[in-house]
């Protein structure tokens, strides 16, 4: 009888531990500057809009949203919304209302006004996956309105690091685990590994981060994506991280060794590798199925790789390589992979502040529907950040991060540049 009781006790402890671990991994995440954001105090109704709620379903052609304080208290057709007396009314006829956009891959690049500019252009949450957290001190102290800041701290890289100023070099498991815990204590909301991180350390990093309830994403390029995901990686940064997965082993090893010898080899080498890929192969189909099965999030950042022919000679290799990156992005999304939108901060073919909108346009040019792109920019990204219970869609009870754009982005994605008003936490900032 005693043995049976002990067995039942051990089973109970095991199940309770497993349940606790699962809850820990899935705990909600807050932005680093949550307490610093403005707090809405008024009751505001935005009426007669095309309501695109972020969930990917049918838009409501004559919708309204009611905000009280910093929360959405009602959303739906205008006929179903009762507006209290004394409510401030915002007329939205001819405009579309969407959730605030979420940027999965933002780099400040020394431009301290860039987060504020992004907010004015409709991006209410940004994630910087690779910069010392204190580098945002001046941004946080600025009197300008700023988006929600989801920061990672320096990315973890091997030696020699690709970007020494933005990296923390990890040499063994103890060093990697200690760094994970230190940046989480400092307010990190994600851990990012860089491509020189030794593959054997990825599991140690993901295990340590998951124990703290923090996701891990990575720029791979010279580590096979499936191996990193098996080790626990939650997200993939850059579509180019799948190059090794789709390249024959011998060629893949040549590329890997060239990268190990010289970080700069990728600048042209990646285009050469991608121009030669066969995206109609069994390997590409298998990759898509694997990513769906694992629920991996992918932030392609197409705009940073974009190549447009100029007045001079056309670089046919870059043109073909970038076209392949676009095609794989569309292929993965249509297969059901969690594709999200990341701007990279500043990119070659967008004016300062508009890299995010350019990324959305490239998604459409690659073959994704406008609706799918908006869904990727809002609710799918919210799930990637683990903030979907509070943000990412226009629903009762969620935080009031909203953008009003003139026109219909479901018909023309370039309407996302026509920003009329931006609300964060129930406060209009534009």
SULZIMO-V14413 format. One record per residue. N is the residue number from 1. PHI is phi as a letter, one per 30 degrees, with the letter a starting at -180 (NA if undefined). OMEGA is omega in radians with two decimals (none if undefined). Layout:
n:N phi:PHI omega:OMEGA
n:N phi:PHI omega:OMEGA
This chain:
n:1 phi:NA omega:3.14
n:2 phi:d omega:3.13
n:3 phi:d omega:-3.14
n:4 phi:d omega:3.13
n:5 phi:d omega:3.12
n:6 phi:d omega:3.11
n:7 phi:d omega:3.13
n:8 phi:d omega:3.12
n:9 phi:d omega:3.13
n:10 phi:d omega:3.11
n:11 phi:d omega:3.14
n:12 phi:d omega:-3.14
n:13 phi:d omega:-3.14
n:14 phi:d omega:-3.13
n:15 phi:d omega:3.13
n:16 phi:d omega:3.12
n:17 phi:d omega:3.13
n:18 phi:d omega:3.14
n:19 phi:d omega:3.12
n:20 phi:d omega:3.14
n:21 phi:d omega:-3.14
n:22 phi:d omega:3.13
n:23 phi:d omega:3.14
n:24 phi:d omega:-3.12
n:25 phi:d omega:-3.02
n:26 phi:c omega:-3.10
n:27 phi:d omega:-3.13
n:28 phi:d omega:-3.10
n:29 phi:c omega:3.13
n:30 phi:c omega:3.07
n:31 phi:d omega:-3.11
n:32 phi:d omega:-3.08
n:33 phi:c omega:-3.09
n:34 phi:e omega:-3.08
n:35 phi:d omega:-3.09
n:36 phi:c omega:-3.09
n:37 phi:d omega:3.05
n:38 phi:d omega:-3.12
n:39 phi:c omega:3.11
n:40 phi:d omega:3.13
n:41 phi:b omega:-3.04
n:42 phi:c omega:2.98
n:43 phi:c omega:-3.02
n:44 phi:b omega:3.05
n:45 phi:c omega:3.04
n:46 phi:c omega:-2.89
n:47 phi:b omega:3.01
n:48 phi:i omega:-3.13
n:49 phi:c omega:2.86
n:50 phi:d omega:-3.04
n:51 phi:c omega:3.10
n:52 phi:c omega:-2.89
n:53 phi:d omega:3.10
n:54 phi:j omega:-3.11
n:55 phi:d omega:3.08
n:56 phi:j omega:-3.14
n:57 phi:c omega:-3.11
n:58 phi:d omega:3.08
n:59 phi:d omega:3.09
n:60 phi:c omega:-2.98
n:61 phi:d omega:3.10
n:62 phi:b omega:-3.03
n:63 phi:c omega:3.09
n:64 phi:b omega:3.10
n:65 phi:b omega:-3.14
n:66 phi:c omega:-3.12
n:67 phi:c omega:3.05
n:68 phi:b omega:-3.06
n:69 phi:i omega:3.14
n:70 phi:c omega:-3.09
n:71 phi:b omega:2.98
n:72 phi:d omega:-3.14
n:73 phi:c omega:3.06
n:74 phi:a omega:3.10
n:75 phi:a omega:3.13
n:76 phi:l omega:3.12
n:77 phi:d omega:-3.09
n:78 phi:e omega:-3.14
n:79 phi:d omega:-3.06
n:80 phi:c omega:-3.07
n:81 phi:c omega:3.05
n:82 phi:c omega:-3.07
n:83 phi:c omega:-3.12
n:84 phi:d omega:3.09
n:85 phi:d omega:3.14
n:86 phi:i omega:3.13
n:87 phi:d omega:3.03
n:88 phi:d omega:-3.07
n:89 phi:c omega:3.03
n:90 phi:c omega:-3.12
n:91 phi:d omega:-3.06
n:92 phi:c omega:-3.13
n:93 phi:d omega:-3.12
n:94 phi:i omega:-3.11
n:95 phi:b omega:3.11
n:96 phi:c omega:3.10
n:97 phi:c omega:-3.11
n:98 phi:b omega:2.98
n:99 phi:d omega:3.03
n:100 phi:e omega:-3.11
n:101 phi:d omega:-3.10
n:102 phi:c omega:-3.06
n:103 phi:c omega:-3.06
n:104 phi:d omega:-3.04
n:105 phi:a omega:-3.09
n:106 phi:c omega:3.02
n:107 phi:b omega:-3.08
n:108 phi:d omega:3.05
n:109 phi:h omega:3.09
n:110 phi:i omega:-3.13
n:111 phi:c omega:-3.02
n:112 phi:d omega:3.11
n:113 phi:d omega:-3.04
n:114 phi:d omega:3.09
n:115 phi:e omega:3.12
n:116 phi:d omega:3.11
n:117 phi:d omega:3.10
n:118 phi:d omega:3.11
n:119 phi:d omega:3.11
n:120 phi:d omega:-3.13
n:121 phi:c omega:2.96
n:122 phi:j omega:-3.13
n:123 phi:c omega:-3.02
n:124 phi:c omega:3.08
n:125 phi:b omega:3.10
n:126 phi:b omega:3.05
n:127 phi:c omega:3.04
n:128 phi:c omega:-3.05
n:129 phi:c omega:3.12
n:130 phi:l omega:3.07
n:131 phi:a omega:3.11
n:132 phi:e omega:-3.03
n:133 phi:e omega:-3.13
n:134 phi:d omega:3.09
n:135 phi:d omega:3.09
n:136 phi:c omega:-3.10
n:137 phi:e omega:-3.12
n:138 phi:d omega:3.08
n:139 phi:d omega:-3.11
n:140 phi:d omega:-3.14
n:141 phi:d omega:-3.10
n:142 phi:d omega:3.10
n:143 phi:d omega:3.14
n:144 phi:d omega:3.02
n:145 phi:d omega:-3.13
n:146 phi:b omega:3.13
n:147 phi:d omega:3.00
n:148 phi:d omega:-3.07
n:149 phi:c omega:3.06
n:150 phi:c omega:-2.98
n:151 phi:c omega:-3.08
n:152 phi:c omega:-2.86
n:153 phi:i omega:-3.11
n:154 phi:d omega:3.08
n:155 phi:d omega:-3.13
n:156 phi:c omega:-3.07
n:157 phi:b omega:3.05
n:158 phi:d omega:-3.11
n:159 phi:c omega:-0.04
n:160 phi:d omega:-3.09
n:161 phi:d omega:3.13
n:162 phi:d omega:3.12
n:163 phi:b omega:-3.02
n:164 phi:e omega:-3.08
n:165 phi:d omega:-3.08
n:166 phi:c omega:-2.98
n:167 phi:c omega:2.91
n:168 phi:c omega:-3.08
n:169 phi:d omega:3.11
n:170 phi:c omega:-3.07
n:171 phi:c omega:3.11
n:172 phi:a omega:-3.07
n:173 phi:d omega:-3.10
n:174 phi:d omega:-3.14
n:175 phi:d omega:-3.13
n:176 phi:d omega:-3.12
n:177 phi:d omega:3.14
n:178 phi:d omega:-3.14
n:179 phi:d omega:3.09
n:180 phi:e omega:-3.09
n:181 phi:d omega:3.14
n:182 phi:d omega:-3.11
n:183 phi:d omega:3.06
n:184 phi:d omega:3.08
n:185 phi:d omega:-3.13
n:186 phi:d omega:3.11
n:187 phi:j omega:3.12
n:188 phi:d omega:3.14
n:189 phi:c omega:3.13
n:190 phi:a omega:3.01
n:191 phi:c omega:3.10
n:192 phi:b omega:3.02
n:193 phi:c omega:3.11
n:194 phi:c omega:-2.85
n:195 phi:d omega:3.10
n:196 phi:d omega:3.06
n:197 phi:d omega:3.14
n:198 phi:e omega:-3.10
n:199 phi:e omega:-3.14
n:200 phi:d omega:-3.14
n:201 phi:c omega:-3.06
n:202 phi:d omega:-3.14
n:203 phi:d omega:3.12
n:204 phi:d omega:3.14
n:205 phi:d omega:-3.11
n:206 phi:d omega:3.11
n:207 phi:d omega:-3.13
n:208 phi:d omega:-3.14
n:209 phi:d omega:-3.12
n:210 phi:d omega:3.07
n:211 phi:d omega:3.10
n:212 phi:c omega:3.11
n:213 phi:i omega:-3.05
n:214 phi:c omega:3.10
n:215 phi:d omega:3.13
n:216 phi:b omega:3.10
n:217 phi:b omega:-3.05
n:218 phi:a omega:2.93
n:219 phi:c omega:-2.96
n:220 phi:c omega:3.05
n:221 phi:i omega:3.09
n:222 phi:c omega:2.98
n:223 phi:b omega:-3.13
n:224 phi:d omega:-3.02
n:225 phi:e omega:-3.11
n:226 phi:d omega:3.14
n:227 phi:d omega:3.14
n:228 phi:d omega:3.13
n:229 phi:d omega:3.07
n:230 phi:d omega:3.12
n:231 phi:d omega:3.05
n:232 phi:k omega:-3.11
n:233 phi:d omega:-3.10
n:234 phi:c omega:-3.06
n:235 phi:b omega:3.11
n:236 phi:b omega:3.08
n:237 phi:c omega:3.09
n:238 phi:i omega:3.08
n:239 phi:d omega:-3.12
n:240 phi:d omega:3.11
n:241 phi:d omega:-3.14
n:242 phi:c omega:-3.10
n:243 phi:e omega:-3.11
n:244 phi:d omega:-3.12
n:245 phi:d omega:-3.01
n:246 phi:c omega:-3.12
n:247 phi:c omega:3.07
n:248 phi:e omega:-2.97
n:249 phi:e omega:-3.07
n:250 phi:d omega:3.12
n:251 phi:d omega:3.14
n:252 phi:d omega:-3.14
n:253 phi:d omega:3.08
n:254 phi:d omega:3.12
n:255 phi:d omega:-3.11
n:256 phi:d omega:-3.14
n:257 phi:d omega:3.10
n:258 phi:d omega:3.11
n:259 phi:d omega:3.12
n:260 phi:d omega:3.13
n:261 phi:d omega:-3.06
n:262 phi:a omega:3.14
n:263 phi:e omega:-3.06
n:264 phi:d omega:3.13
n:265 phi:e omega:-3.07
n:266 phi:d omega:-3.04
n:267 phi:e omega:3.04
n:268 phi:c omega:-3.09
n:269 phi:e omega:-3.12
n:270 phi:d omega:3.12
n:271 phi:d omega:3.11
n:272 phi:d omega:3.14
n:273 phi:d omega:-3.09
n:274 phi:d omega:3.12
n:275 phi:d omega:-3.08
n:276 phi:c omega:-3.06
n:277 phi:d omega:3.01
n:278 phi:c omega:-3.08
n:279 phi:d omega:3.07
n:280 phi:c omega:-3.07
n:281 phi:d omega:3.05
n:282 phi:d omega:3.14
n:283 phi:d omega:3.13
n:284 phi:d omega:3.11
n:285 phi:d omega:3.13
n:286 phi:d omega:3.10
n:287 phi:d omega:-3.14
n:288 phi:d omega:3.14
n:289 phi:d omega:-3.11
n:290 phi:d omega:-3.12
n:291 phi:d omega:3.08
n:292 phi:d omega:-3.13
n:293 phi:e omega:-3.08
n:294 phi:d omega:-3.12
n:295 phi:i omega:-3.10
n:296 phi:d omega:3.06
n:297 phi:c omega:-3.10
n:298 phi:b omega:3.08
n:299 phi:c omega:-2.98
n:300 phi:d omega:-3.05
n:301 phi:h omega:-3.10
n:302 phi:d omega:-3.00
n:303 phi:d omega:3.14
n:304 phi:d omega:3.13
n:305 phi:c omega:-3.02
n:306 phi:e omega:3.06
n:307 phi:b omega:3.06
n:308 phi:b omega:3.11
n:309 phi:d omega:3.10
n:310 phi:c omega:-3.11
n:311 phi:d omega:-3.11
n:312 phi:d omega:-3.14
n:313 phi:d omega:3.14
n:314 phi:d omega:3.05
n:315 phi:d omega:-3.04
n:316 phi:d omega:3.13
n:317 phi:d omega:3.11
n:318 phi:d omega:3.14
n:319 phi:d omega:-3.13
n:320 phi:d omega:-3.13
n:321 phi:d omega:3.14
n:322 phi:d omega:3.09
n:323 phi:e omega:3.11
n:324 phi:d omega:3.10
n:325 phi:d omega:3.11
n:326 phi:d omega:-3.10
n:327 phi:d omega:3.12
n:328 phi:d omega:3.09
n:329 phi:e omega:3.13
n:330 phi:d omega:-3.13
n:331 phi:d omega:-3.13
n:332 phi:d omega:-3.13
n:333 phi:d omega:-3.13
n:334 phi:d omega:3.08
n:335 phi:d omega:3.12
n:336 phi:j omega:3.11
n:337 phi:d omega:3.12
n:338 phi:d omega:3.10
n:339 phi:c omega:3.12
n:340 phi:b omega:-3.07
n:341 phi:c omega:3.05
n:342 phi:b omega:-2.97
n:343 phi:d omega:-2.98
n:344 phi:i omega:3.05
n:345 phi:i omega:3.09
n:346 phi:b omega:-3.03
n:347 phi:b omega:-3.00
n:348 phi:d omega:-2.97
n:349 phi:c omega:3.05
n:350 phi:b omega:3.07
n:351 phi:d omega:-3.13
n:352 phi:e omega:3.12
n:353 phi:j omega:-3.04
n:354 phi:c omega:3.14
n:355 phi:d omega:-3.12
n:356 phi:d omega:3.13
n:357 phi:d omega:3.10
n:358 phi:d omega:3.10
n:359 phi:d omega:3.11
n:360 phi:d omega:-3.14
n:361 phi:d omega:3.11
n:362 phi:d omega:3.06
n:363 phi:e omega:3.13
n:364 phi:d omega:3.12
n:365 phi:d omega:3.13
n:366 phi:d omega:3.11
n:367 phi:k omega:3.09
n:368 phi:d omega:3.10
n:369 phi:d omega:3.10
n:370 phi:e omega:3.14
n:371 phi:d omega:3.13
n:372 phi:d omega:3.14
n:373 phi:d omega:3.12
n:374 phi:d omega:3.09
n:375 phi:d omega:3.12
n:376 phi:d omega:-3.08
n:377 phi:d omega:-3.03
n:378 phi:c omega:-2.99
n:379 phi:d omega:3.14
n:380 phi:d omega:3.08
n:381 phi:d omega:3.11
n:382 phi:d omega:3.10
n:383 phi:d omega:3.08
n:384 phi:d omega:3.14
n:385 phi:d omega:-3.00
n:386 phi:i omega:3.09
n:387 phi:b omega:-3.00
n:388 phi:d omega:3.11
n:389 phi:d omega:-3.10
n:390 phi:c omega:-3.04
n:391 phi:b omega:3.06
n:392 phi:j omega:3.13
n:393 phi:a omega:3.11
n:394 phi:c omega:-3.10
n:395 phi:b omega:3.11
n:396 phi:e omega:3.09
n:397 phi:j omega:-3.13
n:398 phi:d omega:3.11
n:399 phi:d omega:-3.05
n:400 phi:d omega:2.93
n:401 phi:c omega:-2.99
n:402 phi:b omega:3.02
n:403 phi:b omega:3.12
n:404 phi:c omega:-3.12
n:405 phi:b omega:3.10
n:406 phi:d omega:-3.12
n:407 phi:j omega:-3.07
n:408 phi:b omega:-3.12
n:409 phi:d omega:3.05
n:410 phi:d omega:3.09
n:411 phi:c omega:-3.13
n:412 phi:b omega:-3.06
n:413 phi:d omega:3.12
n:414 phi:d omega:3.04
n:415 phi:d omega:3.11
n:416 phi:d omega:3.05
n:417 phi:d omega:-3.06
n:418 phi:c omega:-3.07
n:419 phi:d omega:3.12
n:420 phi:c omega:-3.13
n:421 phi:b omega:3.07
n:422 phi:b omega:3.10
n:423 phi:b omega:3.02
n:424 phi:b omega:3.13
n:425 phi:h omega:3.10
n:426 phi:i omega:-3.11
n:427 phi:c omega:3.06
n:428 phi:d omega:3.12
n:429 phi:c omega:3.06
n:430 phi:b omega:none
